[in-house]
Amino acid sequence: MTKKTYNVEAKGVIRLWMDVEASSQEEAEALAEKCTERMYGEPGPWQPLADGYTLEITSVREETPPKLIQIPKRDFIPGWDD
């Protein structure tokens, strides 16, 4: 049996918590709303929850092996590369 390779793309939701200093619930929500999109490793007030993530699979594609291109050997001609 030959195994095939598949490329899986997914988008994830990571559950986090953060501490925000605010004078009201509305202010805290507004501050949190500014931080809704973060890059991995970007500094910020976020603290991850243990095992707090979910993934949504967006596509699964079979990986096709690369095509091999046969390059013909060049005829040797004395003095050609001089």
N, C-alpha and C positions, 0 to 999 in steps of 0.2 A: 504494500500500500504506500503510495506516495503522499506525503503531507504537503499541503499548500499553505502559503502565507497570506494572511489577510490584514488589511490596514483598517483599524477601527478608529473612528473619530467620535469624540464625546465632548459634551460641555458639562461642567460640574457646578454644583452648589456646595460650598464649604460653609459649615455652620461655625460662626465666630461670635465672640463677645468683645466688647470694648468698654472702657470707662471714659465718660465724657463729663466735663465740668460745665454745668448749665444751671440757669436760675429757674427754669421751668421745663415741663415735659415737652412743650412745643419747641423750645430752643434745643433741647437734647435731640429730638427727632430731626430737626433741621440740620444739626451738626452731623448726625449719623447719615442723613440722606446725601450729604456732600461726599461721603466716603463709600458710595455703593459700588464703584468699580475700582478695584485695586489690582496691581500686578503682583505676581508671586515674588516674595522677597522684598517688596517695597516697604520701607519703614512706615510705621503708623501705630495707632493705639490698639490694633486688633490682637486678640488672643484666641487661638483655635481651641475648639472643643474636641476632646478625644473622640475619635471615630465619628466625627460629625460632618460627613459629606455624602452627597448623592451624585450619581452620574446619569446623564441622559445620553444614550447612544444616538448619534446623528447619522452615521453611515457606517457600513461595513462593505469593503471592496476587496476582491481578490487581487493580490499583488501579482502582476505579471513579471516573469523573469526578464531581465534585460536582453535585448536582441544582440546577438553577436554579429559583428560586421567583419567580413573577411576582407582584409586589405592585401591586395596582390603585392608580392615582392617586386621591387624595381630591378630591372635588368642592370647588371654591372657593366658600366661603360668606362673603360680606363680613361682617366683625365677629366671626367665629367665634373667632379666636385673640386677641381683645382682652381 
